[in-house]
Amino acid sequence: MEHHRFSHHMFVKASTRFAAFGIMLLGILGMTTFAENASAHGYIESPASRAYNCKILVNKNCGLIQYEPQSVEFQKGFPLAGPPDGKIASGNHHLFPELDQQSPTRWQQMNIKTGKNTFNWFLKQPHATTDWKYYITKQGWNSSAPLARSSFDLNPFCSVYDGGKTPGVNVSHSCDVPADRSGYHVILGVWTVHDTEMAFYQVIDVNIQGGNVPKPQPTPELVNGAVYQFVNTNSGKALDVFNGGTADGTNVQISSVNGSAAQQWQVWLHSDGSYKLINTGSGKALDVYAAGTADGSNVQIYSDNGTSAQKWSFSKHSDGSYKLINTGSGKALDVYAAGTADGSNVQIYTDNGTPAQKWTFTRVR
């Protein structure tokens, strides 16, 4: 009886070991096949793509793309074909879902300027090439939503036609980044293979410096000299002067709508198309502290002085809300961390199209 039990135990133990070995072997073979298939591809090395920044550990928590930045491959023909919306960054590859995560702070942003920029590809093994195209996100794109065709200007800002030639392992393109972009944007580079049905997709997270802020245009819905209440669409709270203060430097926040003078703003049109917003309770202007231009610069009230720190342009979104852009910085009026509680701070931040930067206004008088 004891011998039978011992034999059964040894059989089960041996079977378990063989099964574990089989699973391990399949895993090794699978990874080997994946690596062999991936060896003939390429990535954008400079400015570093999202995938390449994963490889060099600048981007964190990237998953398997860390080992295969050259393998973001899918059907060619973007934007009519190619990866589906929401899967553009990963090339719809089931092994790289992390690449499709999207927020204003998820990925390291590479500093570039408008105008001439050089895009450098490294090709693990070159292919005969039809062309290379570069797309950029629209002004006011939503950087918190998964990348979709609606995120991009679908007319490439740069195209290079190779007509079937096979490039070397290092490829460089000189392209003009549009002058009307600034702050956080995503550039999509597409390398189209000539003799297969595939293309390679690389997204680059960039912080564009030196962009030209579009000339402000008067907003027809605003009546010059009228008084308005401004409400953040994300929170339903009003643009508010803390504790109804009247001193220079009093903080600006959001707070529950209460109809007080602390939440009433008289708008005045400047000759350059921008506006100043004067709080009726204090007679002071909506102002960026110390004329700051960095993300997170605080917003306060301050004596009307006509500087760009107090000039704001309005731009209407398709949903009927508005973004308010400070003309001195090119940054949007923003609720810190998309806060919704009374007292959440108001600042300026790179225009990203999120609800934290969307405002409606109602005329009070």
N, C-alpha and C positions, 0 to 999 in steps of 0.2 A: 504493500500500500504506500509506504514511504517512498519506495523507488519510483512508483508511478507518479506521485506528486512532484518528485524532483525532476523527472523527465519532462513533465508538462511545463514546469516552471522554466526549464532551460529552453524549451521550444518557443515559449512566448517571448522570452528575453531575446533569443536569437532573431526571431521574426521582427521584433521591434527595431533591433539594430539594423537589419537589412532594409527595412522600410525607411528608416532615417537616412541610411546611406544613399538609398535610391532618390529620395527627395533632394539631398544635398547635391548629388550628381546631376540631377535635372537642373538644379539652380545654377550650377557651375556652367553646364552646357548652354543654358539659356543666356547667361551673362556673356559667355564667350561669343555666341552667335550675334548677340546685340552689339558687342564691341566691334566685331568684324564688319557688320553691316553699317555701323556708324562711322567707320574709319575714313570714308570717302566724302566727307562733307566739310562745312566751314562755318565761321562765325565772325562777327564784327569785333575787332580787337580794340579799335580806337575811333571815336569815343566808345568806351567799353559798353557792350550790350548788356542787357539784364542777365542773359545766360552766361556771358564771359565773366561778369562780376560775381556770379555764383562760383565759377571755377576758381577764381583767385581769392575767394572767401571775403570779398567786400560785401556782397549780399549774403544773408544768413538764412538758415532753414529752407534751403532750396530743393532738397530731395536729390533725385538721381541726375538732374541736369548739371549738377556740380561736376560730374565726371564726363558728361557728353554735351558740352555747349554747342558742338557742331552738328547736332542731330535733330534740330527743329525743322523737320521736313514734312511737306504735305503737298497735295495736288496744286498745280500751278494755275494761274489765271486770275489772281486777285485783281480787283475786288469782285468780279462776277462769279468767280469760283474761289478755291482756296479754303482755308480753315473757317469754320462757322464762327459767328459772333460769339463772344465770350471765351473762345478758344484760340484766338489769334496769336497770343504771345507764346503759347505752347505748341503751335502748329497742330492742335488737336491730338497731340501725342499722349497716350494714356499713362505713360511713365513720367510725364512732366507737368502734372496739374498745378504744382506750386507757382509756375510761371504766370498763370492766369489770375493770381491774386492781385488786387488792384486797390490802392488807396493813395492819398497824397504823401504818405510817409513810408510805405512798405519797402520801397526800393531806393538804393543809392542813386542820387541824381548827378549826372556829369555836367560840369559847367562848360557851356559853349557860348559863342556870341552869334548874333545875326550876321548875315552875309557869308563870305567864303569860309567853309569848313571842309576838312578832309576826313573822309570815312575810309578806314583801313580794314580790309577783310583778311583773315588768315584761312587758307583752304587746306584742309588735311590731304585732300587729293582733288585736283581741279577736274571740272567737267566742262564739256562743250557748253557754251553759254549763249542764251538768246539775249538777255538784257538784265540790267540791274535797275531797280526803281526804289525811290524813297518817298514815303508819305509822312505827314505830320498831323498831329491832332489839331482840331479846330480851335479858334478862340472861344473861350467859355466852355470847353469840353468838361465833362464830369469825371474828375480824376478818382472818384470813389466808386465808379461803376465799372464792371468788366469791359475790356476793350471790345468795341464793336465797330462795324463800318460807319455807323453814325458818329463815332468818336473822331473820325479822320476826315480831312480834306482828301477826297478820293481822286483829285488830280495831283499826281506826284510832283513834288517841287524839284525833283532831280531824276533824270533818266539817262542811262548810258547803254547804248545798243552795241552788242558784240557780234550778232549775226551768226552764231555758231562757232566762233573762235574759242579755243581753249586757253584760259588765262594761266598765269603762273600761280605759285602758292601765295604770293602777296599781291593784293589788288587794292589800289587807292583811287578814290573818286573825289574830285573837288566840286562841291555843291553849295549853292546859295541858300542858306536858311532864311525863310521869309522875315522881313523886317518888322512885320506887324505882330510877331509872337514875342512873348516875354514870360518869364517864370517857368513853372513846371509844364513840360509837354512830353509826349512820347513820339519818337521817330520810329517808323517801321521800314526796315530795309528788306527788300525781296530780291533774291538771286534766282533767276529762272533758268533751269537747265534746258538745253536745246534738244537733246535726243532722248529725253524721257518725259513722263507726264508730271514730273515733280518740280518743286521749287523749295528754297530754304528761306525761312522767316526769322528775322532777328529784330527785337524791339530794344530801343535805347531810351532810357529815362534821362531826360536832360533838363537842366535849369538854364534857360536862355537869358543871357545878360545883354544889355545894350539894345533891347528891342525898342522900337518906336511905339510909344503909347499913342493910339489913334487920337486925332484932334477931337476934343469934346464937341458934341452937337447938342443944341438945345432940345429939351424933351417936351414935345407938344402938350403932354398931359399935365405938366407943371405950369401953374399960373404965377408969373413973376410977382413976388411980394405976398403971395398967399401963405397961409399957415397950414402945415400938414403934420400928421402923426405917422411915423414909420414903424412898421411891424415886421419882425423877422419871421419868415414863413416856416422855419423849422420848429420854432418854439411857440409861436403865437404871442410873443412878448414884444413890448414896445421899446424903441430906442429912448433911453432915459438918462437924465443927469442924476448921479448919486445924491440921494437925500435932498433933492431940489436945490443943490448948491449953486452959488453964484460966483465963487472965487475962481481966478485963473488956475487951471490945473485940476479942477474938479473932475473926477473920473466919469466916464460914460459907460453904461452897462445896458442890459435888457431887464425889464421888469414888467409885471402884469399891467395890462392896460388900465389906466385909472383916470385919464382925461385931464391930468394936472399939467401945469405949465412946464414941468420938468420933462414932459414928453411931447411938447409942441415945438415945431421948428419952422421958422419963416425962411422961404427960399428966395434967393436973389441971384439973377443971371448976370454973369460977367460977360464982358465983350468977347472973350475968347471961347465962349460956349460952355464953360464950366459954371458951377453953382457954389455959393456959400450957403450954409445952413446955420441960421441964427436961432439959438434957443430962446424962446420968448420969456422964460422965467428969469434968465440971467442977462440977456442981451449979448451973450458970448457965442463965438463961432465953434462949430464942430472942427476939431483940430487934431493933427497927429503930433504927439509929443516930440519936441526937439526936431521937427521936420524929418523924423525917421523914415527910412526906406526899407529896413529889414523886416522880414516876416516876424510878427509878434510885437511890432512897435505899437505902443498904447495910444488909445484915442481918448481925448479929453475935451473940455471946453476951454477957450482962451479968447482974450480980447481980439476983436476983428482987426486983422492986420494986412489982409489982401495977399498973403503969401501962398505958395502952392501947397503948403501943409493944410490949408483951409479950403482948397478948391476940390470939387467933386464932380465927376461926370456920371451920367445915368445911361445904362444900356439895358434894353428890355429883352427878357428871355421869352422863349416861345410859350411858356406857361403863364405869361402875363406879369410875372414878378420882375424885379429890377436888381442889377448889381450896381453898387456905387463904387467908383474907382477914384482913388486919390490921385490927382494929376502929378503931384510931386514925386510919388513912388511907383505909380502904375499898379499898386496893390489894391485889393478889394476890402471894403468894410466887412468885417468878419466877426462872428461870435466864437470866442475861444473854445476849442475842443467841441464845437457844435453844441454847447451847453443849452439847456432849456430851463434851468432854475432861475428864479429871481436873483439878480446880482451877478449873473454870468458876465464876464468881462467882454468888452468890445475892443477890437484891435484891427490892424491891417494885416493882410496875408495874401500870398500869391493867388491870383484869380484861378479858382478850380471848379467853379460851377456848382458847388455843393449847396444844400439848403442853408447852411450856416452863413452863406453870403447872399442869400436871396431876400429881398425886402419888398413889401407893398406899401403904398402910402394912401392915406385918406385925408381929404381936405377938411380942416376944422373950421376955418374961416378965411 
